[in-house]
């Protein structure tokens, strides 16, 4: 259900020169990450990281290594985007554990993440705040 960080990290940076801006949320989708980075880091990538291979973390590594030369906005955005994506991925990987009680009480016998998540979302008022927050952080609501 979730993508591995290494596959994502570099794919979104590859596209970040071509997309318009968006605002940063507590967690964001991969598409929103590309959009925000394009807006806030596009010029820095063109200036400081031109010609780099887009895979294997080259762009992120370049921006981090040249942080002193990169705009404060880009540095801040890169940190925020990576933290947001990490929070989303952590929530996606941990929802079953965090929501274990609710799954056992409200969604007993259901199989498949989609069915279980649908059940939990319908039961929003009857599940713990931690479970609700995890579902929200995972980007499923």
N, C-alpha and C positions, 0 to 999 in steps of 0.2 A: 504494500500500500504506500510506502514511502520510498523515496530514492535515496541512495547512499550519498553522503556529503561530497565525496570526491567526484562523483559523476556530475552532480549539480554544480558545484563551485565553479567549474571551468566552463561549463556550457553556458551559464548565464553571462559570464564575462565576455564570451565570444560574441554575443549579440548586443552587448551594451552600447555600442556606438550608434546603433540605428534606431533606437526607440525613444519616444518622448517621456517626460517626467511623471511621477506620482508621489504620493506622500507615504511616509513610513508608518506602519501600524505595529502593534505589539508583536504579531507574527505576520509574515507576508508570504504570498505565493511566490513560486519561482519566477513567474511572469512579472509580478510586481517588483521583484528584486532586480530583474534586468532593466525595467523601466526606470527605477530610481537610480541605479548605477549609471545608466546612460545619461541621465540628466545631470547628475552631480559629479561624475568621474570621466565622462567622455573626453573632455579637453585634456585632462591629465593623462589619460591612457594614450591619446594621440601624441602628446608632447613627450612623455617620459618612457613609454613602453611600446612605441611604434616598432613594427616588424617582428615582434615576439610571437612564438608559437602559442596559439590560444589554448592548447591542452596542457595537462600536467601542472596546472597551477601557476603558469608563467606570469599571467597578468596580475593575479593577486600578489604573488611574490614580488613582482616588480614594484607595485604600488606600496607594499609594505617596506621594501628595502629603500625606496626613495621617498619615504614618508615626510622627510624634512623639506623636500622640494614640491611635494604634492599639496594641492590646496587643502586648507583645513576642512572645508566642506566635504571634499572627497574622502579624506581620512575618517571623518566622523561618520559619513554615510556608509563607507565600507565596513567599519566596525559595527554599526547598527544593523546593516543588512545581514552580515554573517551571524551576529547574535540572534537576530530574529529567525533566520532559517534554522539555526541550531536548536532554538527553542521549539520550533514547529516539528522538526525531526524527532526530538526527544519526546515530545508529547505523542506523536504518532506511534513511536515504538513502545511507549509505556501505558497507553490508554487501557489495555486489558488488565494490567496489574492495578492501576489506580482505580479503575471502575469495577474491579472484581466483585465487590459486594452487590453493586447495582445490577451487574450482569446476572449474578446468581439469584437475586430477588425479582427483578423485573423482566429479564430476558432469558429465563431458564429454558434450556433445551434448544435455543436458537443456534444455528450454525452459520458461519461465514461472517467476516468483518462487516460487510455491507448491511446484513440483516441485524446484527448486534448493534451497530451504530445507529441505524434507523430506529430501533427500539429505544436506545438510550436517549436519543434526541426527542422522541415522543414523550419520554418519561422525565423530561428536564426538571419539572417541579418536584419530583419524587426521588431525585438522586443527590448525592453529596455535592457540595460546592467544589471540592477538589476534582471530582469526576467531570462536572460541568466545565470547569476551567480547562481541564486537559483536552476535552473535546473542542473547545473554542480555540485553544492554543494550537491544536493540530490542524486547524483550518477547516474543520468539518461542519462548522455552523457559521 
